[in-house]
Structures are given as structure tokens and as C-alpha cells.
Amino acid sequence: MKLSWLSAVLLGAATTNALDTITAVGNKFFTSKGVQFFAKGIAYQLTEDDPLVDAEQCSRDAALMKTLGTNSLRVYHVDPKADHDKCMSVFDNAGIYLMIDLDTFNTYILPNDPWWNQTQHDRYAEVIDTFIKYDNVLAFFVGNEIIIKEDQSNAAPYIKAASRDMKAYRDRKGYRKVPVGYSAADIAQLRPMLQDYLTCGGNASENIDFFALNSYSWCDPSSYTQSGYDNLQKQAKDFPVPILFSETGCNTPRPRLFDDQEAIFGPEMNKDWSGSIIYEWIEEANNYGLISYGPPVAPTATGASVKGGFVRAGTPTPVLPDFENLSRKWATITPTGVASSDYNPSHVSTRACPTSTPSGWLVNGNVALPTLGETFKGTYSPIPSATGSGTAEPSPTSTKNPAPPNREIAGMSAGLVGVMLFFTFWL
């Protein structure tokens, strides 16, 4: 008897392990075989619920993702109590790694009134406990776009505290050293200081393992300089840890040409950047989708796979010409990497802790991080850095602040306003 296509995929998933584990060394990702890894990824969140529990849907999506050239996904919210074995195996066999956000709608670090408590810690740790066993887990995020306004930078030490404690938990449990990092909004007045702050001070146990950026500044037709990517590259030169785009893919005007991929993976940037995640897989009202599961329906329509006027499960159909444009672009791009045996991480820079600025950065130099359970008291205590002053003090760049996408149910990467709207609605 012939196996169905889906049965064959699931059978293969149950019997094969395809991918090597990935670690962060210096400012690069390497597989366990010593091959440098560059992310060609997609943001993947079909609804507000965990997308990694439906094996049939994962199989349908993974098959099409493979034809696109995808090697990684970013998932914004997961249920640590669910069974992810089949989906993770399906993606493993498709050659796809996962980057997982640790927070939920009610465990975000709040930008205006930050705290980091035991409930948040334990919820993040549950996600690590659940996903650490999968070799195709590439990274964990402790936060996403927490700081989106100039007066919110006092939340930065709480981001760093979350990273410190999640790394300590990972190491205390004897887990594989899956990199723990942060995904930032591209706010020109804050980004240079934030990325330096999260990697400064000389204490690797407190610093993030990688930094990621949600940037929509390259809107086709554009260029390396017109988009401001040249400024992003200047700030990323010899960065202490891997840096990548955790969301990109401006959709105004249409169609999307994805010309920024040539810069990211080309000689101008690939010595310092580790790839990009395209926003997003599913088509919604914001028109960022690479695929759809059917035509839009009435906003009031209901059904097991219908939310917000869109079907969110079924057979994925490419949104054209965007899907084909990205497929052709990725097919022609092979970034030049370095073998881990030939890589010397000592060339990376040591970043100075930024001082407070009139333009909005409020954390003055290296400060004592909050302890677990501590809420913000209005000021921080300065402490000496463990290393010298490092590179020159960062300054705001001239990169324009593009409007981020109007994220729908699947987006999940809004700032506080969006987060709290979602929290109110879904709870």
C-alpha cells in the first residue's frame, strides 16, 4: 500500500535526525561540524497559540518552506506543556532550526514599570526545559521590542537580568548552551546604545549571547546607503556577539523584491551579520504574508481555523510574486563564511557601557543589575566594568525609523501598547 505524502513525512520525522546543533562563538554561529551558520528564516505564528503542536500543519508548511530555501523559523509564543515532538522532527528533517521567544502575553518585561520576578523566571525556564532536547533549537529570546520609546530605556537592565538568569538556569541544569538573546526595535535614537549596553561590562555571564534587530528601513526600491543599512553595519562592525535581523521585509511599495538580502548576505555585511528572518509566513490584513491558506473571509466569520478574517490552517499557497521573489533571491545567495577552526574570536570589539544622553538613553554606564524579584526604584547603582572602555561611545544614527508592520494575530512582536491590547483581548 502506498503511503500518503503526509504519512511519509511523519514517518521520516520519527526515524531521522538531520541537523547539527548550533553554538555562538565570538560574533558568529557555528554548527557542531564547524560550519558557519547564516539564518534564512521566516517569522512563523499562525495564531496567538503555539504553532508547533499540529503535526499535519507543520508538515504541509515545512514542505513548502523547504522549496523556498528556509533554514530557520522564529516562533513568538509556545505552550511548554504541549507535545512538540512531531513538529520539531518535521522541521528538523526539512533542515529548519527554531528560534523561540520565552515570554508570553502576561510575562513580558514592561518598559514603563519594569520588574523581573520568580513567576517570569519560572515561565521562561519552562520553555527552556521543553525545547532544550531538540537539536534544531537555535536560540531563545528573553524579550522582543520591550523598549520602543526614548523614555523606556530604564528597562534595559531588566532585559539583561533576564538573560543573566536564563543563562545561569541553562548552565546550572547542564543543558546545551543554546544562545540566549534579545530582539530589538530599530529605533535610531536608542538602538546603538541598547546593543552596546546588552554586551558591555565585561561579565559574559550577564551579557546576551546574541543581538537581533527588527528593521523595516529597506523598502524596495532602495540601496545599502539609502536604507540606512550602512549605518547598521557601522554599529555592528566586530560586534562582540552574533547579530542578525529578527524581522525584516518592508512591504511598501509592493511587490516586495527582498533586495536587502543581497546586502545582508553579501560582502558589505556578512562578516558581521548572521542572516535575517523575513516577516512573515501567513498572509493577514497587514499584507506581509508569504503564503495564504485561502482567501480572506468576513471579519465576523468563525470556525476552527478562522480568526480575524483569515483562514489560519490548511494547504499553504504562495502569495505571488513575493514568494517567488524571495525564493529566487535566496537561491542566488550563498554567503561566504569561515570554518570554526579558522576563526579567531579575539578580533571582536569590547563595547563600552553607554552614558546617559539628552536624546533619551537613561542608563548611565555600567550599573548593578536587578536581582530576581526586584522592581525598578527610579535609579541604578553604578559599578565598574570588568574591562577597559572598549570602543568609542555610540551615538544615535541617521537611519530613519520606519513604521513597523501593523501586526495581526500572528505578529506578536509589538511594543507595549500592542502587547497590552493583545493581553486584554485574549485573556
N, C-alpha and C positions, 0 to 999 in steps of 0.2 A: 504494500500500500504506500502511495506517495505521501510524504509529509507535506503539510501546508507550509507556505513561506514563513508564517509566524511561528509555527511549531519548530521548524528548523532553526530559526533564530534563537528561540528559547532553549532548545536542546544544546545548541552550541554554547550558549551563555552559561549553561550549567556545567559544561565539561572543559571549558577553556579559560585560561588566564593569559591575557595578551600583553599587558602593559608593565613596564618597569616603574618602580617608584621614582619620585622626583624630590630633590632637596634643593635648598638655596645655599649657594656658596658665593661669597662676595656679592657682586651685583648681578648674578646670573642664576638661572635654574638649570640643573643638570639631572639627567636620568641616572639610574644606578649603573648604567653601562658607560657613563661619562660623556654622553651626547648632550649638547646644549639644547634646551627646550624653549621654543617660541610659541606662545599661545595664538592660535587662530580659533577664536572662541565666539560663543553666542550666549546672550542672556536668555535663560530658559525658566519661565514661571508661567504656567498656563492659567492658573487662578491664584487666589490667595493661599490655596492649600498646597501641600507637598506634592510636587510633580514626579517624585521618584518612587511612587508606590504602585503605579499602574503598569505592569509589565508589558501588556499589549500595546499601550500607547507609547511607552519608551521604545519598543521595538520598531513601531512604524516611524517614529521620529528619527531614531538613530540611523535607520537605513537611508533616509534622505539626507541627514546631516553628513553622512559619510561621503555621499556623492558631491557634496558642497566643499569638502576638504576640511571639515571641522575637526579639531583635536581637543577641544575643551569647552565646557559649559560653566556658566555662573548660575547658581540657584540661590534665591534670596531667602526663602523660608522652607524649613523642613520640619517634619514631626519625628523627634528622636525615638518615639515609641513604636513607630511603624516598621514594617518589614521592607527593606530596600535591596535585598539580595539580588532579585531578578533584574531590576532596573540597572543596578550598578554593574552586574555582569554583562548585560546587553551593551551598555556604553563601553565597558572595558573591551569587549570583543570588536566594537566599532572603532577602537583606537581613540576613545574620548575620555579625557580627565574631567574631574569635577572640582570647582571652587565653591565652597559652601559658606554662606553667611550664618553666623552663630546666633544672632539676635532674633527676636520676634516682635510683634506689634506692641507688646507690653514689657519688653526688656531692653528697649533702646536706651542708650545713654542720652539723656535730654540735654540739649545745648544751652538752654537758659537757666536751668536749675539742675546741674549735673550731680549724679551720685553713682556709686558703684557698690552694690550690696551683695549679700550672700545669695539672694534669690537670682539675681542676674548671673552671678558666678556659676551657680549650680545648673541653671538652664543652658548656659553656653557649654558647660562641661558635659552635659548630657548629649549634646550634639557631637562633641568630640568622641565621647565613648561609643556612640553609634557608628560613626563613619570612619574611625581610625583603622578598622580592619580591612578596608578596601584599598588595594594598591593604587587604584586610579583616582584617589583623592589627592588633588594637587595642593590645595591651600584652604585655609579658613580665614574669614573676615570677622574682626571684632566690631566693626561698625561700617556704616555706609552714609556718607553725606550728613554726618551729625552737625558739622559746622558749615553753615551756608550764608551767614551774615557776619559782618565785621565785628559785632559786639558779642559773638558767641565763642571766641577763641579760648575763653577760660575753661571750656570743656575739654581742651586738648590733653591736659594731664590725666583726665579720666579715661580717655581713649588709650593712653599709654599704660595706665594702671591695669586696664582690662587685658591688654596684650601681655603685660608682665605676668599677670596671674594665670592666664590661659597657657602661656608657655611653661610656667612653673608646674601647672597641673599636668600638662602633657609629659614633661620630663619626670615628674615625681611618679607617674604611673608607668614609666618605662616605655612609653609609646614611641613610635616612629616620629622623627622630628618634622612633621608636616608644618610648612611655614605658616605663621600667623601674622596677618597684616591688616591694613585699613584701606578703604575705598573712599576717596575724597572728591568733593565737588570742585570743579575748575573755577575757582574764584580768584581772579588775578591778584587782588589785594591781599589774599591770605595764603594761597597755595604755596608760594616759595617758603614762607615761614613755617607752615604746618609740616611740609615734607621734611624740612630740616629738623624741626623740633622733635618729630617722632623717631629720629635716628641719631639724636645728639646726646651728649652727656658722658659718653664713653663706657656705659654699662650695657653690654649686649643683652643681658637678661631682662632689661626693661624696655629695650627698643623693639620696634616692629621688625619682622623678618622680611617684609616686602611692602612697597607702597604702590597703590593703584589709583588711577585718576579717571573720573567720569568727565569726558570732554567732548563737546559738540561744536568746537570752534572751526573745524574744517567743513565748510559747506560747499559742495561742488557747484560750479567750477571754482577752484581755489588753487593755492600753491603753498609750498613749505613756509614761505615768509608771510604771505597774505593771511593765512590761517592762524598765525602765531605759533606754529609748531617749532619754528626756530627758537623762540623764547622758551618753550617747554624743554627743548633739547639742551639749551644753555644751563637750565636749572638742574637737569638730570645728568650732566656730564660727570662720569666717575662716581655716580651716586653710591652710597655705602651698601645698599641692598637692592635686590631686583625691583625694577619699576616697570609698570605696564599700564595700558588703558583698560580699565574695568568696564567702561561703557564708551562707545563712540558710534558714529554713523548718522550725522546730521541729515535730515530728510527735506530740507528746504534749500533750493527748489528740487522738485522731482524731475527725473528719477535719480536715485542715489547711484553714484558712479564708484564710490569707495576708493577714490584716488589717494586718500590718505594712507591706505595700506602700503602703497609703494614707498612712501616716506618712512613709515614706521618700521618696515622690514628691510629697507634699503640702507645704503652705506651712510646716509646722513644721521640715522638714529639707531641702527641695530646693534651697535657696540654698547649701547647703554639701555635700550628698551627691550623688553621681553615679550612683545606682542600686543594683541588687543582682543577685546570682547565686543562683538557687534551687538548693538541693541536693536531689535530683539527677535526672538523666534516667531511668536504668534502675532498675527495682524489684529489690531484693535483700532479704536476710533482715532488714536494718535498717528496712525499710518506709519509705524516703524516696523511692522512685521515682515519677515522673510517668507512666511507661509501663512495660509489660512486653512481652516477646517470646514469652510463653507461660506456662503455669502452672509452678510450681516442680516440679523433678524430684528424684529421690533424690540426696543429697549425694555418693554414690559414682558417680553416673552420669557417663559420659564421652561425648565427641563433639566435633566441630569447633567447635560454638558453645555448648557446655555447660561451665560451670565453677562450682564452689561451690554446686551445686544449682539453678542458674538458667540458662535459655537466654539467650544474650547477642547474638543477631543474628536478623534476620528482620523481619517486619512489626510495627511498634510499635502497641500497643493501649493507649489511655489507661487509667490507673488512676483509677477513679472513687470518690468525687466530686472528688478532689484536682485532677485535670487540669482539669475544668470550673470548679472554684472559682478556680484561678489564671487561666484564660482569661477568665472574667468580670471578675475583679479588674483584670487588665491592660487589658482593653478599655475600662474606665471611667476609667482613669488617664492623664492627659496632663500631665506635669509642666511647669510654667512655667519656661522657660529664658530666656537672654539671647543676643542676637546678639554675635558676637565683636567687631563694630565698635562696639558699645555697652558693651563690658566693659572695666573698668579693673582690672587685676590688682594694682594698688598697694595695694588695701584689705586684702589678705591679711596675716595676722599673721606675725611673726618669732618662732619658738619658741626659748626658752632651753634650753640643754642641761641636762637634769635632773641634780641631785646625787644621790648615793647615799642610800638610805633604809633604815631598820630593817626595813621591810616587804618588802625583797627586791631593789630596784633597786641593782645593784652598780657600774655605770659612773658615775664621779664627774665630771660636767661634760663639756666637750669634750675629747676625747683623740685622740692621733695614731692614725690607722687602721693596721691591719696591712698590711704590704707583701705582694706576691704571694709565696707560699712560706713565710710566717711562721706559726708555731704560737703558741698563747697561752702566755705566760710567767708568768702569775699576776697581773700588774699592767699598767696602761696609763700612758703619759706624758701629762700634761695639756698642752694647747695653748690659746692664746687664741682665742676666737671672732672671726670677721671682722666681726661686727655687735654691737650692744648686747645687753642682757639680754633684750629682747623681752617676751613675755607672762609672766604670773605662773607660778611653779613649779607643775607639775602635781602632783596627789595622787591616790591610789587613789580610785576611785569606789565608790558603793554598789550598782552593778549586780551582781546575783547572777551567779555563774559557773555557767551551765547546763551540763549534761553534753552534750558534742558527740555526734553520731551514732556508733553503732557501725559504723564504716565497713567496707564489704566490699571486694571486689576493686577495684571501680570508684572507691572513695572517694579513696584516695591522699593524703588530707590529714590524716594522723595525726601525732602528735608522735613523739619519738624512739623510744619503745617500739614503736609501731606500725610505724614505718619499719624498724627493725631486724628485727622479725618478718617483715615482707614481704621484706626483703633476704635473710634466711636462707632463707626458703621458696622464693623464686623463683630464687635463684642456686644 
